[in-house]
Amino acid sequence: MIANQFPSMNISSAIFDRSASNLESCPDESLPEFAFIGRSNVGKSSLLNFLAGRRELARVSRTPGFTRLINFFTMSKTWRLVDLPGYGFATGARQDSARINQAVREYLQGRPNLYCVFALVDSGLAPQAMDLEFVEWLVENSLPFVLVFTKTDKVSATTVQTNIAAFKERLAEFCESLPEILTCSAQKQLGRGALLAVIKTALAGAQAEDADSESGHPR
């Protein structure tokens, strides 16, 4: 994908808001939120930093499962990036992993200002049961989501396309219509325009709905 194909979206500021251990400790619901989640070591923190244009916005660690809390970042003072703990921790106590998973579940099911979930998948791997189970859960809960295949610089383009095709085939087993599918590489700085275009479109749609609501027009 060529970045110039997508409308530009300027991020004027990227500020850490807070970390939350449960739904009650999340910030107020006044801003649209876009959540990112994936298996441990899928490259989520690097992608968030690349997306925000801030190298150290989200902390990058070589330890799988480093993110243990729900982290909120306010972008351009108008919307939020949400860094969710990865599922399938490679380290940590089983009880702690279960607690984190419950917090994520409560956030995804109970956050009215959540506009889209970006479900991250390692492009170098064949379809993994854990990824498929999570995506199926998103479908069952009618949550809007986009699939993002990460680390495309680590393997050949043929491998990426083969793994995406295999994932789509498995998706068809429980998903009536396939979600939008994007690819990216934080290392090679590829895919940022497409990701931001999804966010820009969602924000524009929300603004249009608000305008209709204020004018008394039905949505």
C-alpha positions, 0 to 999 in steps of 0.5 A: 500500500502507498501512503499517498493513497490515504488522506493525511491526518496530522497528530499535533500532540501525543500525551500519556493520560493514565494507566487503568487496572479496571473499567472504573479507573479508566478516564472519562468517556468524552473522547473517542477511543481506538484500542490495540491488542494482540498476542504477546510480542506482536510488536504492539508498542512499536506500532503505537509509537510509529502511529503516534510519531513518538518514539517513546510514547509506549514503552517497548520491552523484549519481555513478552506480556510487559504491558499489564495495565490498560494505557491511555494516550490522548492524541491531538486533544481529541481522541485516544489510543488505548494500549491493551494488555496482550493475551497469552502472556509468556511470563507471569503468574496465572492468576495475574494473567486471568485478572488482566484478561478480565480487565480487558474483557470489561473494557471491550464490552463496557466502553461506550466510546470505543470506536474500533479495535485494532486486532494485531496478528504476526504476519510471519505466522500461520493462523494461531488458535489464540488469535482466531479465538480472540477475533471470534470473541470480537465477532460474537460481541459485535465489536467493530474491529480491523485486522492488522498484520504486523512485522511484514519486514521480517518475512517475504511478501509471499509468506505474508500473503499466504498467512493472510489468505489462510487467516481469511479462510479460517475467519470465514468459518465464523465471520459472515463478512470479512473485516478490513485487513491492513499490513504494517511494519513499524521497523520499515515505517509502512502502513501508517497512512492506512491505519490513520485513515481508518481512525480519520474515517471513524472520527468523521462519521462520529462528527456527522452523527453528532451534527445530525443529532444536534439538528434533530435529524435521525442517524 
